[in-house]
Amino acid sequence: MTAYIATHDELEKAIEKALAKVVEDRLPELIQEATSKPWLNTSELIELTGWSSRTIQNMRDRNEIPFSQHGRKILYPRVEIMRFIRSIEVTPRTK
């Protein structure tokens, strides 16, 4: 087995490239999380997702989306809603 020993400059460039990729991938999401309200009401959830109020009600009834309720006020955790949306994302098949 042959071992490859990278030079200091090669290692530094590889680390910079890896960090740039992480920043590029995660920075928009982190900015959105930091500057957004942590909780959404139903009308904000409708605006964010385009779902109808009835669809949201059905998703709550089936425990598909997380929510908190105090009296008649229903709130949805933004981070958890975004995580749910990513979890149901359909990726196209490659040929």
Secondary structure, DSSP 8 states (H G I E B T S, - for coil): -------HHHHHHHHHHHHHHHHHHHHHHHHHHHHS-SEE-HHHHHHHH---HHHHHHHHHTT-S--EEETTEEEEEHHHHHHHHHHT-------
